[in-house]
Amino acid sequence: MIISKNIYLSLMVWGVFVANPLITSTKAGLEGALAEKGRLLLSDDFTKAPTDRKPHDFSEGWQRRLSFGRWTSLKEGGINVVNVSEQGHGPVLTYLGPVKDVIIECEFRLPTKAGLDRHFRIFLDHPDYRGHTIAAWANLATTFQPLGLTLLHNPKTKDKKVLEEVRFGPKAVNFKPGEWHKMRLELVGKHVRVTVGDVVVEGEHPALNTTKNKIGLNPGKAGGDLRSFKVWEAKPKQ
């Protein structure tokens, strides 16, 4: 399903844009992948927990910033994430650096305690607008997004007015709380694909075919655990 509203043209040229239909994949897992892993661009095993809300050098070409939440490294590897209600936003950790065609993977574990805002998402942003160039949602309980696996393109003005909303999905996924799941997000040109387990959602939009400046990780306000975050250049499949 695709939902579009308002008027927006990719790459910040104003005009009328009509979204392409959803590309429906029948190939689960990596069989129908858009690309292969190339050079490793970024890796975080969360051994060193983020504490600074200002950007700081993290690895070659990248800065890391703790935007919201409390992040604590786990002895068994990975990181535990807790919401800080006084901050007024769910937990977010961002990595600042230029990316275009990439493969991103991160493992997540949703909390077992029932409640709202049990989700995990990976998002990429563009410097010319607010909102997200693309966000991949694995949603168990958040009420303001569809349940299941979804892709969302939602650019906004500086005062947070939505310029356009294009959604691919949702598809049902069994996000078992307390168990590890892996999200794989692929961006190649105007194409995007997200995989969790054997469930795939994919689509295309011209605004994706540009250089993004930020990658973000966002557990919901219910918190959760993350591990093994990596970003590779996307190579065309042989």
N, C-alpha and C positions, 0 to 999 in steps of 0.2 A: 504494500500500500504506500502511496506517496501523497503527502499533503503539502501543497504550496500556497502561500499567501503573500500579499503585498507585491511590490515591483522591485526587482533587483536584477542586475546583470553582473556576471562574474568579473573578477579583477577590477571592481569598483568603477565600472562604466555604467552609468544609469540608463535604463531602458527596460523593455519587456523581455522576460526570460521564461520559457516554458520547460519544465523539467522533463528529462527523458524517463521512460518507464523503467520500473525495477527490473534488473537482470535477475532472473530466477535460476539458481543453480541446482542441479540434480546431483552434483558431485560433492560428497561430504569430505570433511577433513582436508588433507593436503592434495588430494587427487585433482581438484579443480582450482588449485592455487593460482593467483595472478602472476606470481614471480618466485624466484629463488633467492636465498640469502646470499648477499655479496659481502662487502667489507663491513665489519662490526664498527658501528659509529659510537655506541654508547652502551654502558653496562653498569648496573647498580645492584649489588647483592645486599644492600642495606646494612652492611657491617657497621658503618658509621651513620648513626641516625641524624637526620637534619634537625637543626635547632635555630638557625638564623633566618629570619623573615626577609632579609636582604639577599639579593643574588650574590653568590660567591663562586669562584672557579672550582669546577668539579673534576673535569677531565678535558683533554685537548679539544678546544672548540666549543665547550659546553659550560654553562653555569647551572647551578641548582638552587632553588629557592623554596623554602617552607612557606607556603601561602596561608594555610589554615590547618588547625588540628594539632594533636600531640602524637609524635611518631617515636616509637621505642623499639630498638633492635631486639630480636628474639635470640635466645641462646642456641636454639636449634637451626637458626638461619631464617632470614626474612625480617619482617618488621610488623609490629602491632600498631594499629591506628585507632585513636580515640578522638571523638568530636569534642571541641571546646565551645560550649553553647554561647559564651560571652562574645565570641568572634563573629557570630551572626552568619556563618557560612559553614558548610560541611568541609571535612578535611580535604586539602589539595596540596600536592607536591608537584612542582613544575621544573622542567628542564628547558633552558633557553639556548637555542642554537638553530641555524638554518637547516631545514629538511625539505625534501620534495618527494621523491619516490622511495618509500621505506617499507620495511617489515618490522612491526613492533610486537613483542611478546611479553606478557606478564602473567604470573600466577596469582590468584586471589582466593581467599577463604572468607566466606560470609559468616557472621556470628550466628550461633545457635539460638540465642535469645530472640523470641518473637518481638516484632516491633516494626515501625515504619522506617523507611529510608535504608533498607538493606539492599544495596546495589554496589556495583563497581563499574567505573567507566574510564576509558582512555580518550583523551581529546587532543586535537591539534588546532592551533589558532593562527590567525593572520594579523600582522601588525596594523593593517588599515581599518580594522573594525573590531567591535566587541562581539561577544558570542563565540561560536566555534565554527571553524571551517568544516570539521567533522568531529563527531563524538560517537563512540561505540559504547552502548549501554548493555550491561548484564544486570537486569532488574528483577529482584525477587519481591520487593514490597513497596517501592517508592510510588506514591500516588500521582505525581505530576508527569510521569512518563509511562508508556505502555509496559505491561509486564512481559518478560522474556528478553530476547536479543534484538536490539534495534540499532540502526545508524541514523544520526540526525545532523543535518546542516542547518544552522540557525544564526546567520550574521545579524548583528544589531548595531544601531548607532551608539555614539558615546553616551547618550542619555538612556540607553537600553531599550529603545524602540526596535521591535523585531522587523527586519527588512524582508526576510523570507524564512519559511520553515519547510524543509524538505525531509521527509522521514522515509526510510527504507525498513520494512518489517512492520510489526514484530513477528518473531517466530518463537514458539514455546521451547524452553530449555529447562531441564531439571537441575536447577542450581541448588544442590543439596548443601544446607548450612553445615559448617564444621568440616567440610571436605575441600581439598584443593582442586581448583579448576584453572585451565589456561586459556587466556584470551590471546588470539593472534589477529592483528589488524594490518592489512596490506593496503598501500596506496601506490598506484601506478597511473600516472597521467590523471585523467578524469575518472578513473575507476577506483572503487573502494570495495573491500571485502573483509568481513569479520567472521571469525570462527571460534566457537567454544564447543569442545567435544566434537561431535559429528554434525553440529548444527551450523549452518552458514546463512548469512545475510549479505547481499551485495547490491551495488547500484553504481550509477555514474552521474556526474555533475561537472560542468566546465570549471566551476570555481575551485575544484580540487586540484586542477592542473596548474599549480603555482607553488612558490616557495613559502612554507610555513615557518614561523619563528619560535614556536613553543610546543612542547609536549607536556600534557598534564595527566596525573593519576588522581582519581577521585573516588575513594570509598564513600558510601553514604554516611549520614549522621549516626547511623547505628555502628559505624566503625567496621573493623575486620582486620585481616592480615594480608600482606603482600610478600612476594619473593620473586627473585630471578627476573628482573626487568632488563630487557635488552632491545636494542634498535640496530638494524642492519640496513645498508643500501639494498634496494630491490633490484635484482638482476632479471632480465627477461628469461622466461623459461626456455630451456634448450629443447 
